Amino acid sequence: MSTLQNKVAVITGGNSGIGYATAEEFISRGAKVIITGRNRTAVEAAAATLGNGTLGITADQGRITEASRLAGEVEATYGKVDVLFVNAGIGAFVPVDQVTEAQFDETMNINFKGAFFTVQKFLPLLNDGASIILLSSVNAFTGMPGSSVYSASKAALNSLGRTLSRELASRKIRVNVVNPGPIVTPILAKAGLDEDGIKAFHKKFSERIPLSRPGESSEVAKLVAFLASSDASFITGAEYNIDGGLTIHELVG
Ligand SMILES: NC(=O)c1ccc[n+]([C@@H]2O[C@H](COP(=O)([O-])OP(=O)(O)OC[C@H]3O[C@@H](n4cnc5c(N)ncnc54)[C@H](OP(=O)(O)O)[C@@H]3O)[C@@H](O)[C@H]2O)c1
């Protein structure tokens, strides 16, 4: 198992789903973890449950001033950072003719603009040799109806990862992108689907996924932990699909 012993790791959106599972995985590998989220009660409860000195900081990734404050608070506690996992994001799925400007701005502000400026504000804190992981989606390069804004916000992240892998290479900072397929997390409920809608969503995808099931947050967490560790020391500018084979096109059979 890749070690993260004594590494300082920041996870945005760490109170739930993939971010929370990654916090658990990082801690099990010896990291000191800072999680963020929008809701103070949820962030503090998650940090307390994670234990091991996990720091929970409330910060809205959709606001640049909060990214600056977050970086300042992390610097005040830990000084430097070894791993930045930019994971916070929202899903909003509506047909293109129903997308409002407010929905467009919210998704772009959190999923892309906020991710961009989170990386920017943390750059002075990152140790040379640090690892940045951006959480995108297979939606970044597929055409799921109803996902126009979400998919574009994620595609922008993949582009950012490629550019930053070269811009930051002189500091030996590695930048990689993870593209999950359907993973069981609270994100669909937050996007407005009821229990039946969520079951139908996962059933529909499971029929198309070669491994016949949605993924678990813990499975994504293990990939992120590998990319965060020195076992991935020659990997930068890469992107990894973790989707049970969903995006392998079925031509025949
Ligand atoms: N689940 C999937 O099938 C799937 C597939 C591909 C990609 N992804 C991506 O995976 C990432 C994690 O999602 P998830 O599935 O684990 O869903 P989740 O359980 O809803 O987790 C998202 C996390 O991000 C936080 N967050 C959302 N907006 C934020 C903001 N403005 N500022 C700070 N934190 C914010 C959430 O906090 P709150 O509790 O406040 O909402 C939560 O902690 C997202 O970027 C998502 O797009 C998910």
The ligand as an SDF file (V2000), in Angstrom:
LIG
                    3D

 48 52  0  0  0  0  0  0  0  0999 V2000
  -20.8660   10.3640   -7.6310 N   0  0  0  0  0  0  0  0  0  0  0  0
  -20.6350   10.2580   -8.9170 C   0  0  0  0  0  0  0  0  0  0  0  0
  -21.2390    9.4230   -9.6260 O   0  0  0  0  0  0  0  0  0  0  0  0
  -19.5810   11.1270   -9.5490 C   0  0  0  0  0  0  0  0  0  0  0  0
  -19.1520   10.8010  -10.8340 C   0  0  0  0  0  0  0  0  0  0  0  0
  -18.1930   11.5970  -11.4400 C   0  0  0  0  0  0  0  0  0  0  0  0
  -17.6820   12.6950  -10.7730 C   0  0  0  0  0  0  0  0  0  0  0  0
  -18.1140   13.0010   -9.5410 N   0  0  0  0  0  0  0  0  0  0  0  0
  -17.5370   14.1740   -8.8740 C   0  0  0  0  0  0  0  0  0  0  0  0
  -17.0180   13.7530   -7.6320 O   0  0  0  0  0  0  0  0  0  0  0  0
  -16.9050   14.9000   -6.7640 C   0  0  0  0  0  0  0  0  0  0  0  0
  -17.4370   14.5040   -5.4030 C   0  0  0  0  0  0  0  0  0  0  0  0
  -18.8230   14.2260   -5.5240 O   0  0  0  0  0  0  0  0  0  0  0  0
  -19.5770   13.0730   -4.7270 P   0  0  0  0  0  0  0  0  0  0  0  0
  -20.2060   12.1980   -5.7320 O   0  0  0  0  0  0  0  0  0  0  0  0
  -18.6920   12.5060   -3.6840 O   0  0  0  0  0  0  0  0  0  0  0  0
  -20.7920   13.9020   -4.1000 O   0  0  0  0  0  0  0  0  0  0  0  0
  -21.0620   14.4830   -2.6460 P   0  0  0  0  0  0  0  0  0  0  0  0
  -21.1830   13.3760   -1.6770 O   0  0  0  0  0  0  0  0  0  0  0  0
  -22.1810   15.4310   -2.8280 O   0  0  0  0  0  0  0  0  0  0  0  0
  -19.7230   15.2590   -2.3010 O   0  0  0  0  0  0  0  0  0  0  0  0
  -19.4550   16.5190   -2.8000 C   0  0  0  0  0  0  0  0  0  0  0  0
  -18.7100   17.2770   -1.7440 C   0  0  0  0  0  0  0  0  0  0  0  0
  -18.4040   18.5790   -2.2600 O   0  0  0  0  0  0  0  0  0  0  0  0
  -18.9010   19.5330   -1.3420 C   0  0  0  0  0  0  0  0  0  0  0  0
  -19.2410   20.7640   -2.0170 N   0  0  0  0  0  0  0  0  0  0  0  0
  -20.1710   20.9750   -2.9670 C   0  0  0  0  0  0  0  0  0  0  0  0
  -20.1790   22.2610   -3.3130 N   0  0  0  0  0  0  0  0  0  0  0  0
  -19.2420   22.8720   -2.5560 C   0  0  0  0  0  0  0  0  0  0  0  0
  -18.7800   24.1880   -2.4430 C   0  0  0  0  0  0  0  0  0  0  0  0
  -19.3020   25.1770   -3.1640 N   0  0  0  0  0  0  0  0  0  0  0  0
  -17.7840   24.4490   -1.5760 N   0  0  0  0  0  0  0  0  0  0  0  0
  -17.2480   23.4790   -0.8190 C   0  0  0  0  0  0  0  0  0  0  0  0
  -17.6510   22.2030   -0.8620 N   0  0  0  0  0  0  0  0  0  0  0  0
  -18.6380   21.9080   -1.7260 C   0  0  0  0  0  0  0  0  0  0  0  0
  -20.0970   18.8550   -0.7160 C   0  0  0  0  0  0  0  0  0  0  0  0
  -20.4910   19.4940    0.4460 O   0  0  0  0  0  0  0  0  0  0  0  0
  -22.0540   19.6670    0.8000 P   0  0  0  0  0  0  0  0  0  0  0  0
  -22.3010   18.6230    1.8160 O   0  0  0  0  0  0  0  0  0  0  0  0
  -22.1400   21.0390    1.3060 O   0  0  0  0  0  0  0  0  0  0  0  0
  -22.8660   19.4720   -0.4720 O   0  0  0  0  0  0  0  0  0  0  0  0
  -19.5350   17.4820   -0.4990 C   0  0  0  0  0  0  0  0  0  0  0  0
  -18.6780   17.4420    0.6130 O   0  0  0  0  0  0  0  0  0  0  0  0
  -17.6750   16.0250   -7.4600 C   0  0  0  0  0  0  0  0  0  0  0  0
  -16.7650   16.9140   -8.0450 O   0  0  0  0  0  0  0  0  0  0  0  0
  -18.4790   15.2930   -8.5180 C   0  0  0  0  0  0  0  0  0  0  0  0
  -18.7820   16.1140   -9.6240 O   0  0  0  0  0  0  0  0  0  0  0  0
  -19.0600   12.2410   -8.9010 C   0  0  0  0  0  0  0  0  0  0  0  0
  1  2  1  0
  2  3  2  0
  2  4  1  0
  4  5  1  0
  4 48  2  0
  5  6  2  0
  6  7  1  0
  7  8  2  0
  8  9  1  0
  8 48  1  0
  9 10  1  0
  9 46  1  0
 10 11  1  0
 11 12  1  0
 11 44  1  0
 12 13  1  0
 13 14  1  0
 14 15  2  0
 14 16  1  0
 14 17  1  0
 17 18  1  0
 18 19  2  0
 18 20  1  0
 18 21  1  0
 21 22  1  0
 22 23  1  0
 23 24  1  0
 23 42  1  0
 24 25  1  0
 25 26  1  0
 25 36  1  0
 26 27  1  0
 26 35  1  0
 27 28  2  0
 28 29  1  0
 29 30  1  0
 29 35  2  0
 30 31  1  0
 30 32  2  0
 32 33  1  0
 33 34  2  0
 34 35  1  0
 36 37  1  0
 36 42  1  0
 37 38  1  0
 38 39  2  0
 38 40  1  0
 38 41  1  0
 42 43  1  0
 44 45  1  0
 44 46  1  0
 46 47  1  0
M  CHG  2   8   1  16  -1
M  END
$$$$
